[in-house]
Amino acid sequence: MATKPAEDLAPVKRERARYLALAGNRSQTMQRLQIGLVGLAAMVLLVSLASIISNSAQENEARVVPEAAPTVVPAPQPTTARDPLADAGVVPEVPDQPLPQTPAEPQVPLGEVAPAFQP
């Protein structure tokens, strides 16, 4: 019972041939590996660069903001509130103080006696 060694290895060769067809040759595999490593290194570089910029901005903000002072004297704010619609001329301006109202009856000077009412 002699078997041919080539016949016994035929299924293995077919499986390996199918695997090699998907994987490509050695140079293609190395190229894929290099591209993957370069991409990974680029991502690490971008993240570290963003971290450096962020830390630098935070340090500058912490150092500059407390020392900042206004360079101009603020104008005094009016104590009364303004009506923007009246300023634009949309509605008539209402005075802040109520107008003195004239009494309905004339006032009698203190020395004079008011006439008596007649029914």
Secondary structure as the mmCIF struct_conf table of DSSP 4:
data_model
#
loop_
_struct_conf.conf_type_id
_struct_conf.id
_struct_conf.beg_label_comp_id
_struct_conf.beg_label_asym_id
_struct_conf.beg_label_seq_id
_struct_conf.end_label_comp_id
_struct_conf.end_label_asym_id
_struct_conf.end_label_seq_id
HELX_RH_AL_P HELX_RH_AL_P1 PRO A 5 ALA A 23
HELX_RH_AL_P HELX_RH_AL_P2 ARG A 26 VAL A 64
HELX_RH_3T_P HELX_RH_3T_P1 VAL A 65 GLU A 67
BEND BEND1 THR A 71 VAL A 72
HELX_LH_PP_P HELX_LH_PP_P1 VAL A 73 PRO A 78
BEND BEND2 THR A 79 THR A 80
HELX_LH_PP_P HELX_LH_PP_P2 ALA A 81 ARG A 82
HELX_RH_AL_P HELX_RH_AL_P3 PRO A 84 ALA A 88
TURN_TY1_P TURN_TY1_P1 GLY A 89 GLY A 89
BEND BEND3 VAL A 90 VAL A 91
HELX_LH_PP_P HELX_LH_PP_P3 PRO A 92 PRO A 95
BEND BEND4 ASP A 96 GLN A 97
HELX_LH_PP_P HELX_LH_PP_P4 PRO A 98 PRO A 103
BEND BEND5 ALA A 104 GLU A 105
HELX_LH_PP_P HELX_LH_PP_P5 PRO A 106 PRO A 109
TURN_TY1_P TURN_TY1_P2 LEU A 110 GLY A 111
BEND BEND6 GLU A 112 GLU A 112
HELX_LH_PP_P HELX_LH_PP_P6 VAL A 113 PHE A 117
#
